[in-house]
Amino acid sequence: MIDFDAIQKTLNQSFAIYRDSHQGALPFTDALFCAQDVIRNRAFFQAIQIAVTDLKFQFHSVYVIDAGCGTGLLGLYALLSGADQCVFIDNNPDAIAFTRLILTQFQLMDRATIVLGDAKLYQPSHPFHLLISETIVSGFVEEDFLPIITHLKTYLEPEGLVIPQAFQVKITERPSGSAHSISLESKTIPTDFSVLPSDSTVEVIELAMDTQLYGAIWLKSGDCLSYCNPRILQ
Ligand SMILES: C[S@@+](CC[C@H](N)C(=O)[O-])C[C@H]1O[C@@H](n2cnc3c(N)ncnc32)[C@H](O)[C@@H]1O
């Protein structure tokens, strides 16, 4: 039985030992902030646990990629849930150093491959079954989620899974007040999807995004502090 609170406690103790040398495109403290968001983490933990269990019914071995791994905790959840191997990728050297530390603490280095680099360019040596990428600030506008999954899902087994699985994006335009929602599945999301309007009369866009992590596990816009808060884009 894997205990979410025990994992979080071990992580919390490790947060005291980190380095932010500001070498990454994003400061490592961003990833650290996410990793302390227990509401977000619990939802990802549940989603990953169920997804790995489902995959274990179909595949003899389950290979995972955690693209934009930050502290490494999402791939860690996958390994602790029974995944056989996980590749952890981040383009921030501090994130990579921390991921190595965490995996060593959990004695999981023998099932991990740790890569410092751009997840948009990474070429897995064999197909894999689960792609995890929490590289979203809000609405796919500031991080590389879309190009990362577009690139990496070409290496995903046809029955493989992506976490987050899908999104419900609500876009409200001001001053007109017109609103519309878009449903997006990670496995089929268009690379050029944009929430920005082509209409120049739009002064402000309010964006809210609910995320289906996997199956019945959702994170709604505003549920937690570090992930997909409602926001103004323009
Ligand atoms: C918001 S943090 C989340 C970290 C972790 N996935 C989690 O959920 O706790 C996003 C991470 O993705 C990394 N990242 C963003 N774009 C990347 C890219 N193109 N290649 C590799 N890492 C990337 C950042 O350096 C950062 O560590």
The ligand as a Tripos MOL2 file, in Angstrom:
@<TRIPOS>MOLECULE
LIG
   27    29     1     0     0
SMALL
NO_CHARGES

@<TRIPOS>ATOM
      1 C1          5.4850   23.7000  -13.3840 C.3       1 LIG1
      2 S1          6.9690   22.7810  -13.1950 S.3       1 LIG1
      3 C2          6.2440   21.2200  -12.7380 C.3       1 LIG1
      4 C3          7.2330   20.2030  -12.3060 C.3       1 LIG1
      5 C4          6.6740   18.7960  -12.1110 C.3       1 LIG1
      6 N1          6.2480   18.2460  -13.3840 N.3       1 LIG1
      7 C5          5.5360   18.7520  -11.1430 C.2       1 LIG1
      8 O1          4.4050   18.6200  -11.5920 O.co2     1 LIG1
      9 O2          5.7450   18.8810   -9.9460 O.co2     1 LIG1
     10 C6          7.4140   22.5390  -14.9040 C.3       1 LIG1
     11 C7          8.8020   21.9550  -15.1120 C.3       1 LIG1
     12 O3          8.9560   21.6930  -16.5180 O.3       1 LIG1
     13 C8         10.2690   22.0570  -16.9200 C.3       1 LIG1
     14 N2         10.2070   22.3190  -18.3740 N.ar      1 LIG1
     15 C9          9.4550   23.2470  -19.0110 C.ar      1 LIG1
     16 N3          9.6350   23.1620  -20.3300 N.ar      1 LIG1
     17 C10        10.5370   22.1470  -20.5460 C.ar      1 LIG1
     18 C11        11.1220   21.5690  -21.6930 C.ar      1 LIG1
     19 N4         10.8440   22.0040  -22.9340 N.pl3     1 LIG1
     20 N5         11.9680   20.5280  -21.5460 N.ar      1 LIG1
     21 C12        12.2850   20.0690  -20.2980 C.ar      1 LIG1
     22 N6         11.7590   20.5890  -19.1700 N.ar      1 LIG1
     23 C13        10.8900   21.6070  -19.2860 C.ar      1 LIG1
     24 C14        10.6160   23.2620  -16.0600 C.3       1 LIG1
     25 O4         12.0250   23.4490  -15.9510 O.3       1 LIG1
     26 C15         9.9610   22.8770  -14.7310 C.3       1 LIG1
     27 O5         10.8600   22.1700  -13.9110 O.3       1 LIG1
@<TRIPOS>BOND
     1     1     2 1
     2     2     3 1
     3     2    10 1
     4     3     4 1
     5     4     5 1
     6     5     6 1
     7     5     7 1
     8     7     8 2
     9     7     9 1
    10    10    11 1
    11    11    12 1
    12    11    26 1
    13    12    13 1
    14    13    14 1
    15    13    24 1
    16    14    15 ar
    17    14    23 ar
    18    15    16 ar
    19    16    17 ar
    20    17    18 ar
    21    17    23 ar
    22    18    19 1
    23    18    20 ar
    24    20    21 ar
    25    21    22 ar
    26    22    23 ar
    27    24    25 1
    28    24    26 1
    29    26    27 1
@<TRIPOS>SUBSTRUCTURE
     1 LIG1         1 GROUP 0 **** ****
